[in-house]
Amino acid sequence: MLLHLESGTCVSGITRRIIDTKVRELDRSNIITDPSRMIRSSLTSDPYTNTTYYATSAAWNGAAWECYLCHGTYRSLPALNQHLASPRHQDKIYICPASLCRTRFTTLSALCQHIESERCGVHKFSQVKTAMDGIVGHMSRLTM
């Protein structure tokens, strides 16, 4: 469900930006968020801004449309802009709370998939389970 909401195509209007903002509000103890990656901006009405990247005709390198951040190439300008709108180049604000892991993620869905994989054993900690249940519970209320 998080992947669907983060895609920005849900009829509910929920987007990755809304999810990130809500999680920042709910995770006051920074169990799964990295406060150093969540700098507040005073320039906009949205206190947590994500950088928005887009490409123009200047991204054509003579053979393909090239991402100016990672130098990946794409067959069309819309494909390059889709790449730039993805979480690929966003800050990794989510962090695995397991002290031996601390892997960073750009999306809540990626963190959830990591926890569900049971790769690092973090799912065994009741504090993490409680935090994740609370956040996911609040997400379901957003779509109602």
PyMOL commands that set and color helices and strands:
alter all, ss='L'
color gray80, all
select helices_A, chain A and resi 2-6+16-26+35-37+57-59+77-85+87-89+108-117+122-124+126-142
alter helices_A, ss='H'
color red, helices_A
select strands_A, chain A and resi 65-66+73-74+94-95+104-105
alter strands_A, ss='S'
color yellow, strands_A
deselect
rebuild
show_as cartoon
